[in-house]
Amino acid sequence: MNNTTTRQSPMKRLLSLGTLPVACAVVVGINALYILLVAIGNITDYGTNFDFVSHVLSMDTTNFGAPAGQGLDPDVMWRSIDAVWIHHVAYIGVIIWESATAIVLLAAVWTWLRASRTRSFDLPRRLGTIGLSMILVLFMGGFIAIGGEWFQMWRSTAWNGLEPAFRNSVLAAFGIVLMHLPSPQWAAMADDSAEGLLAR
């Protein structure tokens, strides 16, 4: 009987990888890796995406593919910002936000790894939710709402980041929903915590 238990043990450990907490940890980890690489890319290749931010804020290509500066809508061009120093401040702010998001998500990944032993998932779920919400603020709030609508990025064919912003927002939102689904693992955690309090 002991031999049978020993043979089943590796299979049980393998099947434990199919639980919701592990799936959440994977989603958080991938988002952490992605936003970390984005931040590193923006820092080490500052000029490429600075051009994107500069064109979005100046609104000089919001003309459905016409040459830059031509065919612009005078009813919305008052929103444009031409000051280059503001472009730099905005871009540096984005990089700082991306870096902070990466730090939060990496911390969440670390706590997920620790939770695999302690079965205390509250902290990793909270950190993961905060980090993924920060991604939503950046891409849904910053790129889709402010860049896409206020600065009319949807009119630009050359500098339009709405599609990747939407994709990143959906992936982050999916992770948040995943972490807040009901699961026997969360219930087991709550039961263990309650038993510990009663034991005191």
Contacts in CASP RR format, 6 or more apart in sequence:
PFRMAT RR
TARGET T0000
AUTHOR 0000-0000-0000
METHOD contacts of the structure
MODEL  1
MNNTTTRQSPMKRLLSLGTLPVACAVVVGINALYILLVAIGNITDYGTNF
DFVSHVLSMDTTNFGAPAGQGLDPDVMWRSIDAVWIHHVAYIGVIIWESA
TAIVLLAAVWTWLRASRTRSFDLPRRLGTIGLSMILVLFMGGFIAIGGEW
FQMWRSTAWNGLEPAFRNSVLAAFGIVLMHLPSPQWAAMADDSAEGLLAR
16 22 0 8 1.000
19 183 0 8 1.000
19 185 0 8 1.000
20 178 0 8 1.000
20 181 0 8 1.000
20 183 0 8 1.000
20 185 0 8 1.000
20 186 0 8 1.000
21 112 0 8 1.000
21 115 0 8 1.000
21 116 0 8 1.000
21 121 0 8 1.000
21 183 0 8 1.000
21 185 0 8 1.000
22 116 0 8 1.000
23 178 0 8 1.000
24 112 0 8 1.000
24 124 0 8 1.000
24 125 0 8 1.000
24 175 0 8 1.000
24 178 0 8 1.000
24 179 0 8 1.000
25 109 0 8 1.000
25 112 0 8 1.000
25 113 0 8 1.000
25 116 0 8 1.000
25 124 0 8 1.000
27 171 0 8 1.000
27 174 0 8 1.000
27 175 0 8 1.000
27 178 0 8 1.000
28 105 0 8 1.000
28 108 0 8 1.000
28 109 0 8 1.000
28 112 0 8 1.000
28 124 0 8 1.000
28 128 0 8 1.000
28 132 0 8 1.000
28 175 0 8 1.000
28 179 0 8 1.000
29 105 0 8 1.000
29 108 0 8 1.000
29 109 0 8 1.000
29 112 0 8 1.000
31 105 0 8 1.000
31 131 0 8 1.000
31 132 0 8 1.000
31 135 0 8 1.000
31 171 0 8 1.000
31 172 0 8 1.000
31 175 0 8 1.000
32 102 0 8 1.000
32 105 0 8 1.000
32 106 0 8 1.000
32 108 0 8 1.000
32 109 0 8 1.000
34 168 0 8 1.000
35 98 0 8 1.000
35 101 0 8 1.000
35 102 0 8 1.000
35 105 0 8 1.000
35 135 0 8 1.000
36 102 0 8 1.000
36 105 0 8 1.000
36 106 0 8 1.000
38 98 0 8 1.000
39 95 0 8 1.000
39 98 0 8 1.000
39 99 0 8 1.000
39 101 0 8 1.000
39 102 0 8 1.000
41 49 0 8 1.000
42 49 0 8 1.000
42 91 0 8 1.000
42 94 0 8 1.000
42 95 0 8 1.000
42 98 0 8 1.000
43 95 0 8 1.000
46 91 0 8 1.000
49 91 0 8 1.000
50 87 0 8 1.000
50 88 0 8 1.000
50 91 0 8 1.000
51 159 0 8 1.000
52 159 0 8 1.000
52 161 0 8 1.000
53 87 0 8 1.000
53 90 0 8 1.000
53 91 0 8 1.000
53 94 0 8 1.000
54 84 0 8 1.000
54 87 0 8 1.000
54 91 0 8 1.000
55 61 0 8 1.000
55 68 0 8 1.000
55 156 0 8 1.000
55 158 0 8 1.000
55 159 0 8 1.000
56 147 0 8 1.000
56 148 0 8 1.000
56 151 0 8 1.000
56 153 0 8 1.000
56 156 0 8 1.000
56 159 0 8 1.000
57 80 0 8 1.000
57 81 0 8 1.000
57 86 0 8 1.000
57 87 0 8 1.000
57 90 0 8 1.000
57 151 0 8 1.000
58 80 0 8 1.000
58 81 0 8 1.000
58 82 0 8 1.000
58 87 0 8 1.000
59 72 0 8 1.000
59 76 0 8 1.000
59 77 0 8 1.000
59 79 0 8 1.000
59 80 0 8 1.000
59 151 0 8 1.000
59 152 0 8 1.000
60 68 0 8 1.000
60 69 0 8 1.000
60 72 0 8 1.000
60 80 0 8 1.000
61 68 0 8 1.000
61 69 0 8 1.000
61 156 0 8 1.000
61 157 0 8 1.000
61 158 0 8 1.000
61 159 0 8 1.000
62 72 0 8 1.000
62 73 0 8 1.000
62 76 0 8 1.000
62 151 0 8 1.000
62 152 0 8 1.000
62 153 0 8 1.000
62 155 0 8 1.000
62 156 0 8 1.000
63 69 0 8 1.000
63 70 0 8 1.000
63 71 0 8 1.000
63 72 0 8 1.000
63 73 0 8 1.000
63 155 0 8 1.000
63 156 0 8 1.000
64 155 0 8 1.000
64 156 0 8 1.000
64 157 0 8 1.000
65 156 0 8 1.000
65 157 0 8 1.000
65 158 0 8 1.000
68 158 0 8 1.000
73 152 0 8 1.000
73 155 0 8 1.000
76 152 0 8 1.000
79 150 0 8 1.000
79 151 0 8 1.000
79 152 0 8 1.000
80 151 0 8 1.000
81 87 0 8 1.000
94 138 0 8 1.000
97 134 0 8 1.000
97 137 0 8 1.000
97 138 0 8 1.000
98 138 0 8 1.000
100 134 0 8 1.000
101 131 0 8 1.000
101 134 0 8 1.000
101 135 0 8 1.000
101 138 0 8 1.000
104 127 0 8 1.000
104 128 0 8 1.000
104 130 0 8 1.000
104 131 0 8 1.000
104 134 0 8 1.000
105 127 0 8 1.000
105 128 0 8 1.000
105 131 0 8 1.000
105 132 0 8 1.000
107 127 0 8 1.000
108 124 0 8 1.000
108 127 0 8 1.000
108 128 0 8 1.000
108 130 0 8 1.000
108 131 0 8 1.000
109 124 0 8 1.000
111 123 0 8 1.000
111 124 0 8 1.000
111 127 0 8 1.000
112 121 0 8 1.000
112 124 0 8 1.000
114 124 0 8 1.000
115 121 0 8 1.000
115 123 0 8 1.000
115 124 0 8 1.000
119 185 0 8 1.000
119 188 0 8 1.000
119 189 0 8 1.000
119 192 0 8 1.000
120 189 0 8 1.000
120 193 0 8 1.000
121 185 0 8 1.000
121 186 0 8 1.000
121 189 0 8 1.000
122 189 0 8 1.000
125 179 0 8 1.000
125 180 0 8 1.000
128 179 0 8 1.000
129 176 0 8 1.000
129 179 0 8 1.000
129 180 0 8 1.000
132 172 0 8 1.000
132 173 0 8 1.000
132 175 0 8 1.000
132 176 0 8 1.000
132 179 0 8 1.000
133 172 0 8 1.000
133 176 0 8 1.000
135 168 0 8 1.000
135 169 0 8 1.000
135 171 0 8 1.000
135 172 0 8 1.000
136 169 0 8 1.000
136 172 0 8 1.000
136 173 0 8 1.000
136 176 0 8 1.000
139 164 0 8 1.000
139 165 0 8 1.000
139 166 0 8 1.000
139 168 0 8 1.000
139 169 0 8 1.000
139 172 0 8 1.000
140 165 0 8 1.000
140 169 0 8 1.000
142 165 0 8 1.000
143 153 0 8 1.000
143 161 0 8 1.000
143 162 0 8 1.000
143 165 0 8 1.000
144 162 0 8 1.000
144 165 0 8 1.000
144 166 0 8 1.000
144 169 0 8 1.000
147 153 0 8 1.000
148 154 0 8 1.000
148 161 0 8 1.000
148 162 0 8 1.000
153 159 0 8 1.000
153 160 0 8 1.000
153 161 0 8 1.000
153 162 0 8 1.000
154 160 0 8 1.000
154 162 0 8 1.000
END
